[in-house]
Amino acid sequence: MPTPTTENYLKALFHLADEAGNTTLTDLAKSLEVSAPTANSMIKKLKARGLVNHQKYQPIELTDSG
C-alpha cells in the first residue's frame, strides 16, 4: 500500500507528464513545493519499487505499474 507521499508524487508525475509521458525533476519539485534533492530522493525510491523510469539528467517517466 503506497503512502500518501508516494501517492502525491505519482499523481504529480501523471499530471505533469508531457505528450511523451515524461516530466523533469525540476518541474516535479516545483509542483510539489519541495527541493530538488528531496524530489530526487523520492524518485530513487520510486524507481527501486519499479514505479518510474529515470536516468540521471533525463526526464522521469511513469511505468505501467506507476
C-alpha positions as CSV (number, residue, x, y, z in Angstrom):
1,M,0.0,0.0,0.0
2,P,1.6,3.3,-1.1
3,T,2.0,6.1,1.5
4,P,0.2,9.4,1.0
5,T,3.6,11.0,0.0
6,T,4.2,8.3,-2.6
7,E,0.7,8.8,-4.0
8,N,1.2,12.6,-4.2
9,Y,4.4,12.1,-6.2
10,L,2.7,9.6,-8.6
11,K,-0.2,12.0,-9.1
12,A,2.0,14.9,-9.7
13,L,4.1,12.9,-12.2
14,F,0.9,11.9,-14.0
15,H,-0.5,15.4,-14.2
16,L,2.9,17.0,-15.3
17,A,3.6,14.4,-18.0
18,D,4.0,15.8,-21.5
19,E,2.8,14.2,-24.6
20,A,5.6,11.6,-24.4
21,G,4.7,10.8,-20.8
22,N,7.8,12.5,-19.4
23,T,8.4,15.3,-16.9
24,T,11.5,16.8,-15.4
25,L,12.8,16.6,-11.8
26,T,12.7,20.4,-11.6
27,D,9.1,20.6,-12.7
28,L,8.1,17.9,-10.2
29,A,9.9,19.7,-7.3
30,K,8.3,23.0,-8.2
31,S,4.9,21.4,-8.4
32,L,5.2,19.7,-5.0
33,E,7.0,22.7,-3.4
34,V,9.9,20.6,-2.3
35,S,13.6,21.0,-3.0
36,A,15.2,19.2,-6.0
37,P,17.3,16.9,-3.7
38,T,14.1,15.9,-1.8
39,A,12.3,15.1,-5.1
40,N,15.4,13.2,-6.4
41,S,15.4,11.1,-3.2
42,M,11.8,10.1,-3.7
43,I,12.3,9.4,-7.4
44,K,15.1,7.0,-6.5
45,K,12.7,5.2,-4.1
46,L,10.0,5.0,-6.7
47,K,12.5,3.7,-9.3
48,A,13.6,1.0,-6.8
49,R,9.9,-0.1,-6.5
50,G,9.5,-0.1,-10.3
51,L,7.1,2.7,-10.4
52,V,9.1,5.1,-12.6
53,N,11.9,5.0,-15.1
54,H,14.6,7.6,-14.6
55,Q,18.3,8.0,-15.6
56,K,20.4,10.8,-14.3
57,Y,19.8,14.1,-16.2
58,Q,16.9,12.5,-18.1
59,P,13.1,13.0,-17.9
60,I,11.1,10.9,-15.5
61,E,8.5,8.5,-16.9
62,L,5.9,6.5,-15.0
63,T,5.9,2.8,-15.6
64,D,2.8,0.8,-16.2
65,S,2.6,-0.1,-12.5
66,G,3.3,3.5,-11.6
